[in-house]
């Protein structure tokens, strides 16, 4: 089985990645680990706000196929 034909990994801004997934027709599974209220910055000096979490939720919903799943760590 060639996993390159069934698995795709994207590394970019989360909103760009989710928009790309939506434009591809949606995905079956999304796994993500957003920053936790300044607990982690991932070396980028970033901080997620309530608005960021709302944008993430809307982006996940739009990027998933019907019956798809989102795993949020």
N, C-alpha and C positions, 0 to 999 in steps of 0.2 A: 504494500500500500504506500503510495507516494503522498506523504502528509503535506507537501507543498501545495497540493491541489485542494486540500480541505481545511488547512489551518493558515490563518493570516495573523501576523503580529504587526501592530502599528505603534510607533513611538513618536509622539508629538504632543502638542497642546491637547488636553482632553476634549475640548469643544470641537477642535478641528478633526480629531480622530472619530468622535461620535458622528459628526456631520458626514464624514467620508463613509462610515459604515451605513448610515441611513441612505446615502446616495447609491450605494452598492445594492440596495434592496433589503437591507437589514441583516442582522446576524442572530445566530441562535444563542450565543453565550458571550457575556462581557464579564471580565474579572478586573476589578480595580481596587486600589488602596489609596484613597484621598488623604491629604493631611488632616490631622486631628487637632483642631483648635490650638495651633502653635506647638503641639507636641512633637511634630516632625516637620522639617522644612525640605527634606530631600536635597540638601545642598543648594537650594535655589532661593533661600530667604523668602519663602512664600508663606502666606497665611490664608486659610479658607474662611470665608465668612458665611453667614446664613444664606446670603444671596448666591454664593458659589455653590453651596449644596443644592439649592433650588435649581440652578442652571444644570448641575450634574444630573439631578433626577429627571428633568425634562429631556436632557440629551440622551440619557439611557433609555427612557421610554420611547423616544423617536427612533433610536438606532436598533431596537430589538424587533425581530420578527414576531408575529403573533405566536404565543406559546414559548417565546424565548425567556432566558433567565439572566439575571444580573447578580453577580457575587461581589458584594462590597465588604472589604476587610476593614 
